[in-house]
Amino acid sequence: MGNKQYHKFFLFAVLGIALVVTLYLGLTQKPSVPDLTLTDLAGKPVALAQFQGKTVLVNFWATSCPGCVKEMPQLAETYAHYHDKGFELVAVAMSYDTPDHVRQFAAERGLPFPVVLDSQGDIAHAFGDVKLTPTSFLIDGDGHIVEQTIGDLDFAKLRQRLDGIGKSS
């Protein structure tokens, strides 16, 4: 192999390794939660950054979604059980849901967690353009999205994860 060929080979090898490392890092790094401040039904600001150090579930839902309606009691139970251990939950009503329906739904069911309206669809867009409900994002204490679930949540799996809050892995 001549000197020129060796340099070409070396250059391609270095570029190949750099590409592999870049792809690996891109695939292994967890996406961060969008830096958003939302407004709950009472008009109170809910900044996702305020939950730093806590495990958070952001749940996109609609009053017209049978799966969403079905899982709300379990979300409320899970929130009540794990909230004092460092778990937060924010329910984001989709833009096509009317504010009156959302308020009535939340009031009738006494939802214990913040419920926010995504009137313009900005929150759904910030989370990767969520279209289907329910869609949930589990966020770790470092503000990274560690799991996305489209459809019904697996509550046994969620509780298992939440049982580990505060314990070393």
Stockholm file with secondary structure:
# STOCKHOLM 1.0

chainA/1-169         MGNKQYHKFFLFAVLGIALVVTLYLGLTQKPSVPDLTLTDLAGKPVALAQFQGKTVLVNFWATSCPGCVKEMPQLAETYAHYHDKGFELVAVAMSYDTPDHVRQFAAERGLPFPVVLDSQGDIAHAFGDVKLTPTSFLIDGDGHIVEQTIGDLDFAKLRQRLDGIGKSS
#=GR chainA/1-169 SS CCHHHHHHHHHHHHHHHHHHHHHHHHHHSCCBCCCCEEEBTTSCEEEGGGGTTSEEEEEEECTTCHHHHHHHHHHHHHHHHHGGGTEEEEEEECTTSCHHHHHHHHHHHTCCSCEEECTTSHHHHHTTCCCSSSEEEEECTTSBEEEEEESSCCHHHHHHHHHTTTSCC
#=GC SS_cons         CCHHHHHHHHHHHHHHHHHHHHHHHHHHSCCBCCCCEEEBTTSCEEEGGGGTTSEEEEEEECTTCHHHHHHHHHHHHHHHHHGGGTEEEEEEECTTSCHHHHHHHHHHHTCCSCEEECTTSHHHHHTTCCCSSSEEEEECTTSBEEEEEESSCCHHHHHHHHHTTTSCC
//
